[in-house]
Amino acid sequence: MSKSHEHLEVRLADVAKLVRGVTYPKAEARDQPAPGYVPMLRATNIQGSKLVLDADLVHIAERNVSPEQRLRPGDIVVATSSGSKHLVGKSALLRSEWAGSFGAFCAAIRPKPNIEPRYLASFLQSPSYWKQVGKKALGVNINNLRRGDIETLALPLPDLDDQHRIVAEIEKQFSRLDEAVAGLQRVKATSSATRPPY
């Protein structure tokens, strides 16, 4: 096997930093934007491996948010605590600039330079990831992923060139899937429009 195809297995802590979510006094939270307030994501803003950045936001006083807790492009937001077992472990990548943060029931995984953020985000959708999370996310009344649970997740780490190739292939396949779904929706819309009334 050539060296370029050997995949080293690492712990997530080797390739990313974990940033804790913001805790804040509930009395200071607002539903609407206001001067001196920062929008904050919750676990429910992670939907279908995407971040919902324009709805269902809480706004909190910016003094509660440290510079490290402000999200950066390439950060991956993960739900770490929830009453719903299905929500714990869900994650999504922040792909562009967004002036906001995230709450205490979430964490941000901030990739180091030795890993492509989209590669790490793809791993966090994989069966291998979910198998590991299923064993770790155990709680009495609430399901939790602790800091150590996330930091000790094992993942394969190809070199950066291979990571870019893997990401390009994944994105190509998803693009084809999106096109197929859009085509199916067009066919459905056309057939329902031309169907005679009964």
C-alpha positions as CSV (number, residue, x, y, z in Angstrom):
1,M,0.0,0.0,0.0
2,S,1.4,3.4,-0.9
3,K,2.0,5.9,1.8
4,S,-0.6,8.3,0.4
5,H,-3.3,5.7,1.0
6,E,-2.4,4.9,4.6
7,H,-5.0,6.4,6.8
8,L,-3.7,7.2,10.3
9,E,-6.4,7.0,13.0
10,V,-6.5,9.9,15.4
11,R,-8.6,11.3,18.2
12,L,-10.7,14.3,17.5
13,A,-8.7,16.3,20.1
14,D,-5.6,15.8,17.8
15,V,-7.3,17.7,14.9
16,A,-9.7,20.1,16.5
17,K,-10.3,22.3,19.6
18,L,-13.6,22.0,21.5
19,V,-15.2,25.3,22.5
20,R,-17.9,25.4,25.2
21,G,-21.3,27.0,24.5
22,V,-22.4,30.3,26.2
23,T,-24.2,30.3,29.5
24,Y,-26.3,33.4,30.2
25,P,-29.0,34.8,32.5
26,K,-32.4,33.9,31.0
27,A,-33.7,37.3,31.9
28,E,-31.3,38.9,29.5
29,A,-32.4,36.8,26.5
30,R,-34.4,38.4,23.7
31,D,-36.3,36.9,20.7
32,Q,-35.4,39.9,18.5
33,P,-32.1,41.6,17.6
34,A,-31.0,44.6,19.6
35,P,-27.9,46.8,19.9
36,G,-25.3,45.1,22.0
37,Y,-26.9,41.7,21.6
38,V,-25.5,38.6,19.7
39,P,-27.6,35.9,17.9
40,M,-27.2,32.5,19.4
41,L,-27.8,29.1,17.9
42,R,-29.5,26.3,19.8
43,A,-29.6,22.5,19.1
44,T,-32.8,23.0,17.2
45,N,-30.9,25.2,14.7
46,I,-29.0,22.1,13.5
47,Q,-31.3,20.7,10.8
48,G,-30.4,18.1,8.2
49,S,-26.6,18.7,8.7
50,K,-27.2,22.4,8.0
51,L,-27.3,25.4,10.3
52,V,-30.4,27.5,10.3
53,L,-29.0,31.0,10.8
54,D,-32.1,33.1,10.2
55,A,-34.9,31.6,12.3
56,D,-35.5,30.4,15.9
57,L,-32.6,32.5,17.3
58,V,-32.1,33.8,20.8
59,H,-30.3,37.1,21.2
60,I,-28.1,37.6,24.3
61,A,-26.0,40.4,25.7
62,E,-22.6,40.4,24.0
63,R,-20.8,40.7,27.4
64,N,-21.7,37.1,28.0
65,V,-19.9,35.9,24.9
66,S,-16.1,35.5,24.9
67,P,-14.1,36.2,21.7
68,E,-13.4,32.4,21.4
69,Q,-17.2,31.6,21.6
70,R,-17.9,33.7,18.5
71,L,-18.4,31.4,15.6
72,R,-15.9,31.4,12.7
73,P,-16.2,29.9,9.2
74,G,-15.1,26.2,9.4
75,D,-16.5,25.7,12.9
76,I,-18.8,22.8,13.4
77,V,-21.6,23.2,15.8
78,V,-22.7,20.0,17.6
79,A,-25.6,19.4,19.9
80,T,-24.2,18.0,23.2
81,S,-27.2,17.9,25.5
82,S,-30.9,17.4,24.9
83,G,-34.0,15.7,26.1
84,S,-34.2,14.1,22.7
85,K,-31.7,11.3,22.1
86,H,-32.1,11.8,18.4
87,L,-30.8,15.4,18.6
88,V,-27.6,14.7,20.6
89,G,-24.6,14.4,18.3
90,K,-26.2,16.2,15.4
91,S,-23.8,18.7,13.8
92,A,-23.4,21.2,11.0
93,L,-20.6,23.2,9.5
94,L,-20.6,27.0,9.4
95,R,-19.6,27.7,5.8
96,S,-19.4,31.5,5.8
97,E,-19.1,34.5,8.1
98,W,-21.9,34.9,10.6
99,A,-21.7,37.2,13.6
100,G,-23.1,34.9,16.2
101,S,-22.5,32.3,18.9
102,F,-24.1,29.1,20.4
103,G,-25.7,28.1,23.6
104,A,-24.6,25.9,26.5
105,F,-26.3,22.8,25.1
106,C,-24.0,22.9,22.1
107,A,-20.3,23.0,21.5
108,A,-18.1,24.2,18.6
109,I,-15.5,21.9,17.1
110,R,-12.8,24.2,15.7
111,P,-10.6,22.3,13.2
112,K,-6.8,22.7,13.4
113,P,-4.7,23.4,10.3
114,N,-4.0,19.7,9.7
115,I,-7.6,18.9,8.8
116,E,-10.0,20.2,6.1
117,P,-13.2,21.4,8.0
118,R,-15.5,19.9,5.3
119,Y,-13.8,16.5,5.8
120,L,-14.3,16.6,9.5
121,A,-17.9,17.8,9.1
122,S,-18.4,14.8,6.7
123,F,-17.0,12.4,9.3
124,L,-19.5,13.8,11.9
125,Q,-22.3,12.6,9.6
126,S,-20.8,9.1,9.1
127,P,-22.0,5.7,10.5
128,S,-18.7,5.4,12.3
129,Y,-19.3,8.6,14.2
130,W,-22.9,7.7,15.1
131,K,-21.9,4.3,16.3
132,Q,-19.4,5.9,18.7
133,V,-21.9,8.6,19.8
134,G,-24.5,6.0,20.5
135,K,-22.3,4.3,23.1
136,K,-21.3,7.7,24.7
137,A,-24.6,9.7,24.8
138,L,-26.1,8.1,27.9
139,G,-27.9,10.0,30.7
140,V,-30.6,9.4,33.3
141,N,-33.0,12.2,32.3
142,I,-31.2,13.9,29.6
143,N,-28.8,12.7,26.9
144,N,-25.4,14.2,27.0
145,L,-22.1,14.1,25.2
146,R,-19.4,15.2,27.5
147,R,-16.2,17.0,26.5
148,G,-14.1,13.9,26.9
149,D,-16.7,11.9,24.8
150,I,-16.2,14.2,21.9
151,E,-12.4,14.6,22.2
152,T,-11.8,10.9,22.2
153,L,-13.8,10.1,19.1
154,A,-11.6,8.1,16.7
155,L,-11.5,9.1,13.0
156,P,-9.3,8.2,10.0
157,L,-6.9,11.1,8.9
158,P,-5.7,10.9,5.3
159,D,-3.3,13.6,4.2
160,L,-4.7,17.0,3.2
161,D,-4.7,16.2,-0.5
162,D,-6.7,13.0,0.1
163,Q,-9.1,14.9,2.4
164,H,-9.7,17.5,-0.4
165,R,-10.3,14.6,-2.9
166,I,-12.8,12.9,-0.5
167,V,-14.7,16.1,0.1
168,A,-14.9,16.9,-3.6
169,E,-16.3,13.4,-4.3
170,I,-18.8,13.6,-1.5
171,E,-20.0,17.1,-2.6
172,K,-20.3,15.8,-6.2
173,Q,-22.5,12.9,-5.1
174,F,-24.7,15.3,-3.0
175,S,-25.0,17.6,-5.9
176,R,-26.2,14.7,-8.1
177,L,-28.7,13.7,-5.4
178,D,-30.0,17.3,-5.1
179,E,-30.5,17.4,-8.9
180,A,-32.3,14.1,-8.9
181,V,-34.7,15.3,-6.1
182,A,-35.3,18.5,-7.9
183,G,-36.1,16.6,-11.1
184,L,-38.5,14.3,-9.2
185,Q,-40.3,17.3,-7.7
186,R,-40.7,18.9,-11.2
187,V,-42.2,15.6,-12.6
188,K,-44.6,15.5,-9.7
189,A,-45.6,19.1,-10.1
190,T,-46.1,18.6,-13.9
191,S,-48.1,15.4,-13.5
192,S,-50.4,16.9,-10.8
193,A,-51.0,20.0,-13.0
194,T,-52.0,18.0,-16.0
195,R,-54.1,15.4,-14.2
196,P,-57.8,15.8,-15.1
197,P,-60.1,16.7,-12.2
198,Y,-62.4,13.9,-10.9
